[in-house]
Amino acid sequence: MLRVVRLRCEHLQNPVGLGETHPRFSWVLESDRRGVLQSRYRLQVAVGPDFPPPLWDTGEVRSSRSVLVDYSGPALRSSTRYHYRVRVRDNHGEGSPWSEPSFFETALLDPALWKARFISPEDENAGGSSAGMLLRREFTLEGEVRFARVYATALGLYELRINGQRVGDAVLTPGWTAYRRRLLYQTWDVGTMLRRGPNAIAALVGCGWFKGDLVGWLGRRNVYGSRTALVAQVLVRFSDGREELIATDGSWRSAPGPLLYSEIYHGERWDARRDPPGYDRAGFDDSGWRPVFVLDRGLEALRAQDGPLVRRQDRLTPTRLFTTPRGERVLDFGQNISGWVRVTAQGSAGQRIVLRHAEVLDAAGNFYTENLRGAQARVEYVLRGGGPESFEPHFTFQGFRYASIEEFPGEPSVGNFGPRAVRHLPVFQRAGEPAAPQHPLEPEGQLRRHPDRLPAEG
């Protein structure tokens, strides 16, 4: 039997937040016969999943093409989910049934739909700060939520929370680009997080590649700017047809948080005692927080995310915990990874966990970091106290096989540690586009459709 499987749009399975006005579709043939080739295809795109009169129907096309077939139907609408399906005929004359439907959802295709402003928790003198900052706002929804999306990005790195829940599973968003020319924004489905009545949205922002110590061994920072900032808007559609927009503006408030220090190559310092309980929920008292700064910065550089995000890929277990000839307590994870260590421990308030990271040992079997040059690769966590606590860094990553335990409450064991391997999958380019060369300073494996250069500007 001939079937059509593995439908993809822009190489992605059911993407949400697609910025393409003419997306491309791909599929795979599956058959119990040998020597099967596609001779014809028919592709339909519709607004409804049950395919009422389709928005676009190719009709039967005589073609063997099944990769990157361009959409050429009516103009697509922003913030809209479309469904598509395919059926084919092979070189033996056998026809397939319609494939199982897949979908894609558009982002903000018209730049005029952006109503948010860049807001910063930092003043103009913050260029030397490596601390992360918290932002928040409360809002009230009147009605039953049918559809809700957050469109967000940052100058720096960000994490969003709504009503006590983390938004999305990506890390190190929005990544590294030439921020003045191209800044990727992400689209998050938050329909199940919002509720009728009071709601709260909060963010943690950090230096990242934007203003941090970008090349640690050269002492360069503030390459793209000196103030972190967030730009985000929540689009809510109600069952009665109304829409509401909650955007970053001067009504947001900000405060220092538990992230005392964060640099891509140097690591992080997190003090759990300074983490304000409930700041990401409605009803939190933020009277002591200060207003944000609204930046005079345009939105022309914003582009929808155009490839896979960085995500946690694997969780590994240390192979051993040993003591070096110098007396260092070292974890061996058995392989070099790009990521960080997740730690679980229990202790008193103010006790610390301090880890350093390295790729190799020296000839005598001691912890070796000279090859890291100026990069500190150090993570510190200060316990809140009162029970078991788990922590993993937010806006840094390390390339390592070994981790030296410099401080730990009590006697550590391998069960207290589990590294998270993270990676960024390659993004494919359109036919005719030049290949994107690897930026000489960008994280290993981070490929993009549009190459960005590190500017000489400060």
JOLINCOR-V302181 format. One record per pair of residues at least 4 apart in sequence whose ideal C-beta (glycine too) atoms are under 7 Angstrom apart, sorted by the first residue. I is the first residue (numbers start at 1). J is the second residue. If there is no record, write none. Layout:
i=(I/I)
j=(J/J)
//
This chain:
i=(1/2/2/2/2/2/2/3/3/4/4/4/4/4/4/4/5/5/5/6/6/7/7/7/7/8/8/8/9/9/9/9/9/9/10/10/10/10/10/11/14/14/14/15/15/16/16/16/17/17/17/17/17/17/18/18/18/18/18/18/19/19/19/19/19/21/21/22/22/22/23/23/24/24/24/25/25/25/26/26/26/27/27/27/29/29/29/29/31/33/36/36/36/37/37/37/38/38/38/38/39/39/39/39/39/40/40/40/40/40/40/41/41/41/41/41/42/42/42/42/42/43/43/43/43/44/44/44/44/44/44/45/45/45/45/45/45/45/46/46/46/46/46/47/47/48/48/49/49/51/51/55/55/56/56/56/65/76/76/76/76/77/78/78/78/78/78/78/79/79/79/79/80/80/81/81/82/82/83/83/84/84/85/85/85/86/87/87/87/87/87/88/89/89/89/90/107/107/107/108/108/108/111/114/114/115/115/115/116/116/116/116/116/117/117/117/117/118/118/118/118/118/119/119/119/119/119/119/119/119/119/119/120/120/120/120/120/120/121/121/121/121/121/122/122/122/122/122/123/124/126/126/127/127/127/130/130/130/130/130/131/131/131/131/132/132/132/132/132/132/132/133/133/133/133/133/134/134/134/134/134/134/135/135/135/135/135/135/135/136/136/136/136/136/136/136/136/137/137/137/138/138/138/138/139/139/140/140/141/141/141/141/141/141/141/143/143/143/143/143/144/144/144/145/145/145/145/146/146/146/147/147/148/148/148/148/148/148/149/149/149/149/149/150/150/150/150/150/150/151/151/151/151/152/152/152/152/152/152/153/153/153/153/153/153/153/154/154/154/154/154/154/155/155/155/155/155/156/156/156/156/156/156/156/157/157/157/157/157/157/158/158/158/158/158/159/159/159/159/160/160/160/160/161/161/161/161/161/162/162/162/162/162/162/163/163/163/163/163/164/164/165/167/167/168/169/170/170/170/170/171/171/171/171/172/172/173/173/174/174/174/174/175/175/175/176/176/176/177/177/177/177/178/178/178/178/179/179/179/179/180/180/181/182/182/182/182/183/183/183/184/184/185/185/185/186/186/187/190/194/194/195/198/198/199/200/200/200/200/201/202/202/203/204/204/204/205/205/206/206/206/206/206/207/207/207/207/207/208/208/208/209/209/210/210/210/211/211/211/211/211/211/211/212/212/212/213/213/213/213/214/214/214/215/215/216/216/216/216/217/217/217/222/222/223/223/229/230/231/232/233/233/233/233/234/234/235/235/236/236/237/238/248/249/250/250/250/252/253/253/253/253/253/254/254/254/255/255/257/257/258/258/258/258/258/259/259/259/260/260/260/261/261/262/262/262/262/263/263/264/265/266/266/266/267/267/267/267/267/268/268/268/268/268/269/270/270/270/271/272/272/272/272/273/273/273/278/279/305/306/306/307/307/308/308/310/310/311/312/312/313/313/313/314/315/315/316/316/316/316/316/317/317/318/318/318/318/318/319/319/319/320/321/321/321/321/321/322/322/323/323/323/324/324/324/324/324/325/325/325/326/328/328/328/329/329/329/330/330/330/330/331/331/331/331/331/332/332/333/333/333/335/336/336/336/336/337/337/337/338/338/338/338/338/338/339/339/339/339/339/340/340/340/340/340/340/341/341/341/341/342/342/342/342/343/343/343/343/343/343/344/344/344/345/345/345/345/345/346/346/346/346/347/347/347/347/347/348/348/349/349/349/350/350/351/351/352/352/352/352/353/353/353/354/354/354/355/355/355/355/355/356/356/356/356/356/356/357/357/357/357/358/358/358/358/358/359/359/359/359/360/361/361/361/361/361/362/362/367/367/372/377/377/379/381/383/383/384/392/397/405/408/412/423/424/424/426/427/427/427/429/429/429/429/436/436/436/436/436/437/438/439/439/439/441/442/448)
j=(32/29/31/36/90/94/96/30/96/27/29/86/87/88/96/99/28/30/99/27/28/27/86/99/102/12/13/26/15/18/23/25/102/104/15/18/20/23/24/428/102/103/104/104/105/105/187/189/105/107/186/187/304/305/23/104/105/106/107/304/107/109/303/304/306/76/109/70/71/72/71/104/68/69/70/43/69/84/66/67/68/66/86/99/36/38/66/88/36/92/90/91/92/64/90/91/64/66/88/90/62/64/89/90/91/60/61/62/63/88/89/61/63/66/86/88/58/59/60/61/87/58/69/84/86/51/54/56/57/84/85/54/55/56/71/73/82/84/51/52/54/55/83/55/82/52/83/83/101/83/85/73/74/71/73/74/69/80/82/106/109/106/106/107/108/109/110/113/106/108/149/235/105/106/103/105/103/104/101/103/101/102/98/99/101/99/95/96/97/98/99/96/93/94/95/94/151/187/304/113/114/151/299/299/302/233/245/247/231/232/233/247/248/231/248/249/294/155/229/231/295/297/135/229/230/248/249/252/292/293/294/295/227/228/229/292/293/295/133/135/205/254/292/126/129/133/227/228/293/227/226/227/211/222/226/207/212/261/262/263/256/259/260/261/204/205/206/257/259/262/395/205/228/254/256/257/202/204/254/255/257/279/202/203/205/230/252/254/292/200/201/202/252/253/279/280/286/201/251/252/198/199/200/282/199/246/197/198/145/194/196/197/199/236/244/196/238/239/240/242/196/238/239/191/194/236/238/237/238/239/191/237/190/191/194/234/235/236/187/188/189/190/235/160/167/188/190/232/234/185/187/232/233/158/160/185/186/231/232/174/183/184/185/186/231/302/158/174/205/228/229/230/179/210/225/228/229/205/206/207/208/210/211/228/172/173/205/206/208/395/173/203/204/205/230/166/203/204/394/167/188/201/203/165/166/167/202/280/167/190/193/194/199/201/193/195/199/200/281/280/281/193/188/190/188/311/186/309/310/311/310/311/312/422/310/397/186/309/183/184/185/186/184/310/446/209/442/446/182/183/184/452/182/452/453/455/183/210/224/301/224/301/301/301/303/450/452/301/302/303/303/305/302/304/305/305/309/305/194/199/236/199/282/283/282/280/281/282/284/234/279/280/230/257/259/394/228/230/228/259/262/394/395/211/212/228/262/263/212/264/395/214/264/224/225/228/221/222/224/225/226/227/228/221/263/264/221/263/265/266/220/221/223/220/441/265/266/374/375/373/374/375/226/458/454/458/295/248/248/248/245/246/247/248/245/246/243/245/243/244/243/242/252/294/291/292/294/292/286/289/290/291/292/289/290/292/289/290/274/275/270/271/272/274/275/268/270/394/269/270/271/268/269/268/394/395/396/267/396/396/375/375/376/378/376/377/378/379/396/379/393/394/395/396/380/381/382/391/382/382/383/384/389/349/382/384/284/284/309/427/449/427/449/424/425/422/424/422/420/422/421/422/423/421/418/420/333/337/418/419/421/414/418/331/332/333/414/417/332/333/334/332/329/331/412/413/414/330/332/327/328/329/328/330/365/366/367/364/365/366/366/366/367/404/404/405/412/367/402/403/404/402/403/405/414/417/401/402/337/401/419/401/359/399/400/401/400/419/421/397/399/421/422/423/444/397/419/420/421/422/392/393/397/398/419/420/355/403/417/419/390/392/418/420/353/381/390/391/416/417/388/390/416/353/389/408/409/416/387/388/389/409/351/383/385/409/410/383/385/383/384/385/382/383/383/409/380/381/382/407/381/407/408/380/406/407/379/403/404/405/406/369/377/378/403/404/406/377/398/400/403/367/368/369/400/402/371/399/400/401/368/365/366/367/368/402/366/368/402/404/377/398/400/393/391/389/409/389/420/422/412/412/416/445/445/446/447/447/448/449/433/435/436/449/447/448/449/450/451/451/442/451/452/454/454/446/452)
//
